[in-house]
Amino acid sequence: MEQDTMPDADFEEKIGKYLTDAWARAQAVDDRRSHVYPGTDKPEEVAAYATLAQADLALAGIWVELAKAAAQAQTARALTELARLQANQAMEGETPAPRGWRK
């Protein structure tokens, strides 16, 4: 079964995007906090900012989870490829050696 593989540069770009978006959501929470003035703002405005901040934190968490999942998927693909190469070597009578070791 053929698996889609992602080039390392694309993988790094995708992880970078996920983490950048997570950071942006966390920054939005700080921005919202700086615009709240207890005692001056109406309670419903404070509640609205709090709700938006919670949503931003939830989105940041989702972006971090997506980054982790992408990293795990890339690792699984690499391990699958390694196992396939080792199986091919074993079938050809070669014993796999760790990288950098001479037989």
C-alpha positions as CSV (number, residue, x, y, z in Angstrom):
1,M,0.0,0.0,0.0
2,E,1.5,3.3,-1.1
3,Q,1.5,6.1,1.5
4,D,1.6,9.8,0.8
5,T,4.7,11.2,2.2
6,M,5.4,14.9,2.9
7,P,8.8,16.4,2.1
8,D,10.6,17.6,5.2
9,A,10.4,21.3,4.1
10,D,6.6,21.0,3.7
11,F,6.3,19.2,7.0
12,E,8.4,22.0,8.8
13,E,6.2,24.6,7.1
14,K,3.0,23.0,8.2
15,I,4.2,22.6,11.8
16,G,5.4,26.2,11.8
17,K,2.0,27.4,10.6
18,Y,0.2,25.4,13.3
19,L,2.5,26.8,16.1
20,T,2.4,30.3,14.6
21,D,-1.4,30.2,14.7
22,A,-1.4,28.9,18.3
23,W,0.9,31.8,19.3
24,A,-1.4,34.3,17.5
25,R,-4.4,33.0,19.5
26,A,-2.5,33.3,22.8
27,Q,-1.5,36.8,21.9
28,A,-5.1,37.6,21.1
29,V,-5.9,36.6,24.7
30,D,-3.4,39.1,26.0
31,D,-4.8,41.8,23.7
32,R,-8.3,41.2,25.0
33,R,-7.1,41.3,28.6
34,S,-5.4,44.7,28.0
35,H,-8.7,46.1,26.6
36,V,-10.8,45.2,29.7
37,Y,-11.1,47.9,32.4
38,P,-13.0,46.6,35.4
39,G,-15.2,49.2,36.9
40,T,-15.2,51.2,33.6
41,D,-16.4,48.6,31.1
42,K,-20.0,47.3,31.3
43,P,-20.2,43.8,32.8
44,E,-21.5,42.4,29.5
45,E,-18.4,43.8,27.7
46,V,-16.1,42.2,30.3
47,A,-18.0,38.9,29.9
48,A,-17.7,39.2,26.1
49,Y,-14.0,39.7,26.3
50,A,-13.7,36.7,28.7
51,T,-15.7,34.5,26.3
52,L,-13.5,35.6,23.3
53,A,-10.4,34.9,25.4
54,Q,-11.6,31.4,26.2
55,A,-12.3,30.8,22.5
56,D,-8.8,32.0,21.6
57,L,-7.2,29.7,24.2
58,A,-9.3,26.8,22.9
59,L,-8.2,27.5,19.3
60,A,-4.5,27.8,20.5
61,G,-4.9,24.4,22.1
62,I,-6.3,22.9,18.9
63,W,-3.4,24.3,16.8
64,V,-0.9,22.8,19.2
65,E,-2.7,19.4,19.1
66,L,-2.6,19.6,15.2
67,A,1.1,20.3,15.3
68,K,1.6,17.3,17.6
69,A,-0.5,15.0,15.4
70,A,1.4,16.1,12.3
71,A,4.7,15.4,14.0
72,Q,3.5,12.0,15.2
73,A,2.3,11.1,11.6
74,Q,5.6,12.1,10.1
75,T,7.4,10.0,12.7
76,A,5.2,7.0,12.0
77,R,5.8,7.4,8.3
78,A,9.6,7.5,8.9
79,L,9.5,4.4,11.1
80,T,7.4,2.5,8.6
81,E,9.9,3.3,5.9
82,L,12.7,2.2,8.1
83,A,11.0,-1.1,8.8
84,R,10.4,-1.6,5.1
85,L,14.0,-1.0,4.3
86,Q,15.2,-3.4,7.1
87,A,12.8,-6.1,5.9
88,N,14.1,-5.7,2.3
89,Q,17.7,-6.0,3.6
90,A,16.8,-9.1,5.7
91,M,15.2,-10.7,2.6
92,E,18.4,-10.0,0.6
93,G,20.5,-11.6,3.3
94,E,22.0,-8.4,4.5
95,T,22.0,-7.5,8.2
96,P,21.0,-4.0,8.9
97,A,23.6,-2.0,10.8
98,P,23.0,1.2,12.7
99,R,23.9,4.4,10.8
100,G,27.6,5.1,10.9
101,W,28.7,1.6,11.7
102,R,30.7,-0.5,9.3
103,K,30.0,-4.1,8.6
